[in-house]
Amino acid sequence: MDKPIILSIDTSCDETSAAVTSGRLVLSNVISSQISIHQKYGGVYPALAKRAHQERIDYVVQKAIQNAKKNRFDAVAVTQGPGLAIALEVGIKKAKQISENPLAIRENHRLPLIAVNHLEGHIYSCLAQSVGGLPKREIIFPALCLVVSGGHTELVLMKNHGEYQLIGETLDDACGEALDKAAMILKLGYPGGPVIEKLASKGEALRSYILSQPLKDKKNLNFSYSGLKTQFLYLIQSLSQKEFSQNLQNLALSFQTACFEQITRKTSQAIRVYQPKMILCGGG
């Protein structure tokens, strides 16, 4: 039996994306980033994100179709959320248009429209295969899923396909948002994650600053980054200009370590409590 060929669209935040898959095989994947648009704002500006999606969606989808060398599909999938509402509607509108036009495998057949939760997409990304058919893996249940992205930090217990239990989530800001804010405090620009990682790689652990961990003594599996951001801001304000300049790499290392230590600690705690047979990590 032939595997279904699906055209997928995502406009949940600041990237216009389209892909064509055959089963788990990724035949094409086209992404148009908006980083240069949002950099001067230090984060995603929703109205500009929507406009950029509108300007790029036709090209991105057409390019994905061309790269996959397919012109007939079994279904079209689109991110319905979570994400920026006015950005999501661009992808949804495009997917509906495609669903109603003659791109179906059978002539005069309306394409089924599949609404996708993009966090579920992060989880299932571990099953995606290159054109060579690798990697070959199956999810062993129960599986513990760690999802870390710009807007989400979650621990999910996956009991079976499509069966989820949210066991931990951020109470305020996501890890990615915290890294963006820290980069702004350090005057490093946007997005924060990559530039902080680059600086942190050159930092010295013995000269880094200790930041107290939120929720360290709590037995729940939730995350919190708001207090960590405030703590980091106060630390920077307490430094002289000379000390700040001389320790930029160590400051980046300190904040990154604090962010990731919380994730490591909560994930380890979840493993002890739920005894999963597999751990899946996804995000972006």
Secondary structure, 3 states (H helix, E strand, C coil): CCCCEEEEEECCCCEEEEEEEECCEEEEEEEEECHHHHHHHCCCCHHHHHHHHHHHHHHHHHHHHHHHCCCCECEEEEEEECCCHHHHHHHHHHHHHHHCCCCECCCCCCCCEEEEEHHHHHHHHHHCECCCCCCCCCCCCCEEEEEECCCCEEEEEEEECCEEEEEEEECCCCHHHHHHHHHHHCCCCCCHHHHHHHHHCCCCHHHCCCCCCCCCCCCCCCECCHHHHHHHHHHHHHCCHHHHHHCHHHHHHHHHHHHHHHHHHHHHHHHHHHCCCEEEEEEC
